[in-house]
Amino acid sequence: MEPYVYITRQHQLDLAVSGLKKSSRIAVDTESSGFYTYFSELCLIQLSSEGRHYIIDVLGGLNLSPIAELFSNHQITKIFHAAQSDLQEMKREFNWNFINIFDTYLSCRMLDKKGCSLAHLVKDYMNIDLEKKEQKSNWKKRPLTRSQLEYAYLDTAYLELLMDRMSEELKAKGLYEEILEEFDFLTKTDYDDSGVKVINPDSWMKIPGACTLSSEKRGILKSLVNYREQNARKLNKAPFRLVTNALLFKIAKAAPQDKQSLIKSCNSSSEFIASHAERILQLVKEAEPLADCEIRRTGNFQPEIEEQFKKLKKWRQKIAEKRKLESSVVLSNRVLKKIAEQKPKDIDQLRELNLMTEWKINHYGNNLLEIISGVDAEKIELHRSF
């Protein structure tokens, strides 16, 4: 008998939720199609509680609304590992409300552990090796294999034990109150636009070797990458599954002028290249040279904002060293850049930016305002609790 129930029918789901409503905590995970499709689609939801393990087929046409009742129940703690991606997927797909969560990944980072993957934590705390061979599996394909289902259920099987152990450590280090606010802040983050993917015109620069090409060949590479992106979006396929970065780089470097040269430059039987050969050759001929290879700077990188950002980072480093935390756990670069750009004048304006928890506003707020007003980061007195 399998240690989990694979739920594909409504009565199975209703029965499972009926039992889970009596639980004080539920471990949660999801699997999505993002490694295979351009637009990520939720495929599975895994739930575990007190030795009961459920894998719910999201693509099976079930009425999933009963699950929403579990997630919005403040008396049930929902345990995630790296909750942000799971919350993002479920909020985008179903607009569900989440209350009272615990995140073992955030806990790991707050505890400043060396490795924060789920496999690392399970090994560290329980001396159990998790098999990760299905990590890049195609969760949209049906039927799912036994190996896929085994992998899926194990992603929630140990989260309750991890929460117990990590909660003790967080309390012992005086971090529990702080991290509870972080969990709550995660549930209130708006992910409404998370399903919208905007084509980045500078993504070609991330391809290894791109900036070593001549200006003419940089232009070719950019045109090819953008063309692939447009087709991936249209077909709802992950771009690299149409044609790899390496092949596009080879074409750009060779700059072929005819079909025979194109095929030779690739040294590949790529179906995409064969079927789009004429258009690819046209792009090669029409591409505009690119004189530089520097990502265009936005308003966030204006000189005065950049200078404020550097000062804020200097202050953050002092906090991180004092608290023995990774600097991004204190405040992320995104948050610091937003503060540098918006220049809040008081605590109320800082709070209105909705960038951090109330704990962080109380402990970091005055320092942030001082730096924005021009005080040297070296002269700032850190909060007395540090």
C-alpha positions as CSV (number, residue, x, y, z in Angstrom):
1,M,0.0,0.0,0.0
2,E,1.3,3.4,-0.9
3,P,2.1,5.8,2.0
4,Y,0.1,8.6,0.2
5,V,-3.3,9.0,-1.4
6,Y,-3.3,10.3,-5.0
7,I,-6.5,12.3,-5.3
8,T,-8.1,12.4,-8.7
9,R,-11.8,12.3,-7.7
10,Q,-14.0,14.7,-5.9
11,H,-15.2,12.4,-3.1
12,Q,-11.5,11.6,-2.3
13,L,-10.8,15.3,-1.9
14,D,-13.8,16.0,0.2
15,L,-13.0,13.2,2.5
16,A,-9.4,14.3,2.9
17,V,-10.3,17.9,3.6
18,S,-12.9,16.8,6.1
19,G,-10.2,15.0,8.1
20,L,-7.6,17.8,7.7
21,K,-10.0,20.4,9.1
22,K,-9.4,18.8,12.5
23,S,-5.6,19.2,12.2
24,S,-3.6,21.9,14.0
25,R,-1.0,22.0,11.2
26,I,-0.7,21.0,7.6
27,A,2.4,20.7,5.4
28,V,1.9,22.1,1.9
29,D,3.8,22.0,-1.4
30,T,3.0,22.4,-5.0
31,E,4.3,21.3,-8.4
32,S,4.0,23.4,-11.5
33,S,4.8,23.2,-15.2
34,G,7.2,26.1,-15.4
35,F,10.2,24.0,-16.5
36,Y,8.3,22.9,-19.6
37,T,5.9,25.7,-20.4
38,Y,6.3,29.5,-21.0
39,F,3.5,30.3,-18.6
40,S,3.6,28.3,-15.4
41,E,0.6,26.2,-14.6
42,L,-0.2,24.6,-11.2
43,C,-0.3,20.8,-11.6
44,L,-0.3,19.3,-8.1
45,I,-0.9,20.3,-4.5
46,Q,0.6,18.1,-1.7
47,L,-0.8,18.1,1.8
48,S,0.6,16.2,4.8
49,S,-0.6,16.1,8.5
50,E,0.1,13.7,11.3
51,G,1.2,10.8,9.0
52,R,-1.5,11.4,6.4
53,H,-0.2,12.3,2.9
54,Y,-2.3,13.6,0.0
55,I,-1.3,14.4,-3.6
56,I,-4.1,16.4,-5.3
57,D,-4.3,16.4,-9.1
58,V,-5.0,20.1,-9.9
59,L,-5.5,19.2,-13.6
60,G,-8.2,16.6,-12.9
61,G,-11.2,18.9,-13.1
62,L,-11.9,18.9,-9.3
63,N,-13.7,21.5,-7.3
64,L,-10.7,22.7,-5.2
65,S,-12.6,25.3,-3.2
66,P,-12.6,23.1,0.0
67,I,-8.8,23.4,0.1
68,A,-9.2,27.2,0.3
69,E,-11.0,26.7,3.7
70,L,-7.9,25.0,5.1
71,F,-5.6,27.8,4.0
72,S,-7.7,30.6,5.4
73,N,-8.3,28.9,8.7
74,H,-6.2,30.8,11.3
75,Q,-6.3,27.9,13.7
76,I,-4.3,25.6,11.3
77,T,-0.6,26.4,10.7
78,K,0.3,25.8,7.1
79,I,4.0,24.7,6.7
80,F,5.8,25.4,3.5
81,H,9.4,25.2,2.3
82,A,10.1,28.4,0.3
83,A,6.5,29.6,0.6
84,Q,6.7,32.5,-1.8
85,S,6.7,30.4,-5.0
86,D,3.8,28.2,-3.8
87,L,1.8,31.2,-2.6
88,Q,2.4,33.0,-5.9
89,E,1.2,30.0,-7.9
90,M,-2.0,29.4,-5.9
91,K,-2.9,33.1,-5.5
92,R,-2.4,33.7,-9.2
93,E,-4.4,30.6,-10.2
94,F,-7.2,30.7,-7.5
95,N,-6.9,33.9,-5.6
96,W,-6.9,32.0,-2.3
97,N,-6.3,33.7,1.0
98,F,-3.6,32.4,3.3
99,I,-3.4,32.9,7.1
100,N,-0.9,31.5,9.6
101,I,2.0,30.0,7.8
102,F,5.4,28.7,8.7
103,D,8.3,28.7,6.2
104,T,11.2,26.3,6.8
105,Y,13.3,28.0,4.1
106,L,13.0,31.5,5.6
107,S,13.7,29.9,9.0
108,C,16.8,28.4,7.7
109,R,18.0,31.7,6.3
110,M,17.2,33.5,9.6
111,L,19.2,30.8,11.5
112,D,22.1,31.4,9.1
113,K,22.6,27.8,8.2
114,K,24.9,26.8,5.4
115,G,22.4,25.0,3.2
116,C,18.7,25.8,3.0
117,S,17.4,23.3,0.4
118,L,14.8,20.9,1.6
119,A,17.1,18.0,0.9
120,H,19.9,19.6,3.0
121,L,17.6,20.3,5.9
122,V,16.2,16.8,6.0
123,K,19.7,15.4,5.9
124,D,20.9,17.9,8.6
125,Y,18.0,17.4,11.0
126,M,17.0,13.7,10.4
127,N,20.0,12.2,8.6
128,I,17.7,11.1,5.7
129,D,18.7,11.5,2.0
130,L,15.9,12.8,-0.2
131,E,15.9,11.5,-3.8
132,K,15.7,14.6,-6.1
133,K,15.8,13.0,-9.6
134,E,12.2,14.2,-10.3
135,Q,13.0,17.8,-9.5
136,K,12.7,18.9,-13.1
137,S,9.9,16.5,-14.0
138,N,7.1,17.3,-16.4
139,W,4.2,17.6,-13.9
140,K,1.7,18.5,-16.6
141,K,2.1,15.1,-18.3
142,R,-0.4,12.4,-17.4
143,P,-0.4,9.7,-16.2
144,L,2.2,10.6,-13.5
145,T,4.7,7.8,-12.7
146,R,5.1,6.2,-9.3
147,S,8.5,7.9,-9.0
148,Q,6.9,11.3,-9.5
149,L,4.3,10.6,-6.9
150,E,6.9,9.4,-4.4
151,Y,8.9,12.5,-4.9
152,A,5.9,14.7,-4.5
153,Y,4.7,13.3,-1.2
154,L,8.2,13.4,0.3
155,D,8.3,17.2,-0.3
156,T,5.8,17.6,2.6
157,A,6.4,14.4,4.6
158,Y,9.1,16.0,6.9
159,L,8.0,19.6,7.2
160,E,6.1,19.1,10.5
161,L,9.3,17.8,12.2
162,L,11.4,20.5,10.6
163,M,9.0,23.2,11.9
164,D,9.2,21.7,15.5
165,R,13.0,21.7,15.5
166,M,13.5,25.1,13.8
167,S,10.9,26.8,16.0
168,E,12.9,25.7,19.1
169,E,16.1,27.2,17.6
170,L,14.4,30.5,16.6
171,K,12.9,30.9,20.1
172,A,16.3,30.1,21.7
173,K,17.9,32.8,19.6
174,G,15.2,35.4,20.2
175,L,14.2,35.4,16.5
176,Y,10.7,33.9,16.8
177,E,8.6,37.0,17.1
178,E,10.5,38.6,14.2
179,I,10.1,35.7,11.8
180,L,6.4,35.3,12.6
181,E,5.9,38.8,11.2
182,E,7.9,37.8,8.1
183,F,5.6,34.8,7.6
184,D,2.5,37.1,7.9
185,F,4.0,39.6,5.5
186,L,4.5,36.9,2.9
187,T,0.8,36.0,3.0
188,K,-0.2,39.6,2.4
189,T,2.1,40.1,-0.6
190,D,0.1,40.8,-3.8
191,Y,0.9,38.4,-6.6
192,D,-1.8,39.4,-8.9
193,D,0.5,40.2,-11.8
194,S,2.8,37.3,-11.3
195,G,1.5,35.4,-14.2
196,V,2.3,38.2,-16.7
197,K,5.7,37.6,-18.3
198,V,7.3,40.5,-20.1
199,I,9.9,39.9,-22.8
200,N,13.2,41.3,-21.6
201,P,15.0,42.8,-24.6
202,D,18.3,42.5,-22.8
203,S,18.1,38.8,-21.9
204,W,20.5,37.9,-24.7
205,M,23.3,39.5,-22.6
206,K,23.0,36.7,-20.1
207,I,24.1,34.1,-22.6
208,P,27.8,33.1,-21.9
209,G,30.1,34.8,-24.3
210,A,27.5,37.2,-25.6
211,C,29.5,40.3,-24.9
212,T,32.6,38.9,-26.5
213,L,30.9,39.0,-29.9
214,S,31.4,41.8,-32.4
215,S,28.8,44.5,-32.5
216,E,27.3,43.0,-35.7
217,K,27.0,39.5,-34.1
218,R,25.6,40.9,-30.9
219,G,22.8,42.3,-32.9
220,I,22.2,38.9,-34.5
221,L,22.1,37.2,-31.1
222,K,19.7,39.7,-29.7
223,S,17.3,39.2,-32.7
224,L,17.5,35.4,-32.5
225,V,16.8,35.4,-28.7
226,N,13.8,37.7,-29.1
227,Y,12.5,35.6,-32.0
228,R,12.7,32.5,-29.9
229,E,11.0,34.3,-27.0
230,Q,8.1,35.3,-29.2
231,N,7.6,31.8,-30.4
232,A,7.9,30.3,-26.9
233,R,5.2,32.6,-25.7
234,K,3.0,31.7,-28.6
235,L,3.4,28.0,-28.2
236,N,3.5,28.1,-24.3
237,K,6.8,26.3,-24.2
238,A,9.9,27.0,-22.1
239,P,12.2,28.9,-24.5
240,F,15.2,26.6,-24.1
241,R,13.0,23.7,-25.2
242,L,12.6,25.3,-28.6
243,V,16.3,25.9,-29.0
244,T,19.1,26.3,-26.5
245,N,21.2,29.4,-25.8
246,A,24.3,27.5,-27.0
247,L,22.8,26.9,-30.5
248,L,21.7,30.5,-30.8
249,F,25.1,31.7,-29.8
250,K,26.7,29.4,-32.5
251,I,24.4,30.8,-35.2
252,A,25.2,34.4,-34.2
253,K,28.9,33.7,-34.1
254,A,28.8,32.1,-37.6
255,A,26.4,34.6,-39.1
256,P,25.3,32.1,-41.8
257,Q,24.1,33.5,-45.2
258,D,22.3,30.4,-46.5
259,K,20.5,27.3,-45.2
260,Q,23.5,25.0,-45.7
261,S,25.8,27.3,-43.7
262,L,23.0,27.6,-41.0
263,I,22.7,23.9,-40.5
264,K,26.5,23.5,-40.5
265,S,27.0,26.3,-37.9
266,C,24.6,24.6,-35.5
267,N,25.9,21.0,-36.0
268,S,22.4,20.1,-34.8
269,S,19.2,18.5,-35.9
270,S,17.1,21.1,-34.1
271,E,13.5,20.9,-35.4
272,F,13.0,24.6,-34.5
273,I,16.0,25.7,-36.6
274,A,15.0,23.5,-39.6
275,S,11.4,24.7,-39.6
276,H,12.4,28.4,-39.1
277,A,15.5,28.5,-41.3
278,E,14.3,31.1,-43.7
279,R,13.2,33.5,-41.0
280,I,16.4,32.9,-39.0
281,L,18.5,33.8,-42.1
282,Q,16.5,36.9,-42.6
283,L,17.1,37.9,-39.0
284,V,20.8,37.4,-39.5
285,K,20.9,39.6,-42.5
286,E,18.7,42.4,-41.1
287,A,20.0,42.6,-37.5
288,E,21.3,46.0,-36.4
289,P,24.8,46.1,-34.9
290,L,25.0,46.8,-31.1
291,A,27.9,49.0,-30.1
292,D,27.8,48.1,-26.4
293,C,26.9,45.2,-24.2
294,E,25.6,47.0,-21.1
295,I,22.1,46.4,-19.7
296,R,20.1,49.6,-20.0
297,R,19.8,51.5,-16.7
298,T,16.3,52.4,-15.5
299,G,15.2,55.3,-13.2
300,N,16.3,53.1,-10.2
301,F,19.9,53.6,-11.3
302,Q,20.0,57.4,-11.6
303,P,23.3,58.7,-10.0
304,E,21.7,60.2,-6.9
305,I,19.6,57.1,-6.3
306,E,22.6,54.8,-6.9
307,E,24.6,56.8,-4.3
308,Q,21.8,56.5,-1.7
309,F,21.5,52.8,-2.5
310,K,25.3,52.4,-1.7
311,K,24.9,54.2,1.6
312,L,21.9,52.0,2.5
313,K,23.9,48.8,1.7
314,K,26.8,50.0,3.8
315,W,24.4,50.4,6.8
316,R,22.8,47.0,6.0
317,Q,26.3,45.4,6.2
318,K,26.8,46.8,9.7
319,I,23.4,45.3,10.8
320,A,24.2,42.0,9.2
321,E,27.6,41.7,10.9
322,K,26.1,42.8,14.3
323,R,23.2,40.3,14.0
324,K,25.3,37.5,12.3
325,L,22.8,37.4,9.4
326,E,23.1,37.2,5.7
327,S,22.7,40.8,4.4
328,S,19.7,40.0,2.2
329,V,17.8,38.7,5.3
330,V,18.1,42.1,6.9
331,L,16.6,43.9,3.8
332,S,16.8,42.9,0.2
333,N,18.4,45.0,-2.6
334,R,15.0,45.5,-4.1
335,V,13.7,47.1,-0.8
336,L,16.8,49.3,-0.4
337,K,16.5,50.5,-4.0
338,K,12.8,51.3,-3.5
339,I,13.6,53.3,-0.4
340,A,16.4,55.2,-2.2
341,E,14.1,56.0,-5.0
342,Q,11.0,57.0,-2.9
343,K,13.0,58.9,-0.2
344,P,10.4,58.6,2.7
345,K,10.5,61.5,5.1
346,D,9.0,59.9,8.1
347,I,8.0,56.5,9.5
348,D,4.5,56.8,8.2
349,Q,5.7,57.3,4.6
350,L,8.1,54.4,5.1
351,R,5.3,52.2,6.3
352,E,3.1,53.2,3.3
353,L,5.7,51.8,0.9
354,N,4.7,48.3,2.2
355,L,8.2,47.0,1.9
356,M,8.8,45.4,5.3
357,T,7.2,44.1,8.4
358,E,6.3,46.2,11.4
359,W,9.2,44.6,13.3
360,K,11.6,45.9,10.7
361,I,10.0,49.3,10.7
362,N,10.4,49.6,14.5
363,H,14.0,48.3,14.5
364,Y,15.4,49.7,11.2
365,G,13.1,52.6,10.3
366,N,14.9,55.4,12.1
367,N,18.3,54.3,10.7
368,L,16.9,54.2,7.2
369,L,15.4,57.7,7.5
370,E,18.7,59.1,8.9
371,I,20.6,57.8,5.9
372,I,18.0,59.2,3.4
373,S,18.4,62.5,5.2
374,G,22.1,62.5,4.7
375,V,23.6,61.0,7.9
376,D,26.8,59.0,7.4
377,A,26.1,55.2,7.8
378,E,29.3,54.9,10.0
379,K,27.9,57.4,12.5
380,I,24.5,55.9,12.9
381,E,23.6,54.2,16.2
382,L,22.1,50.8,15.7
383,H,18.9,49.8,17.6
384,R,19.7,49.0,21.2
385,S,18.2,45.4,20.8
386,F,21.2,44.6,18.5
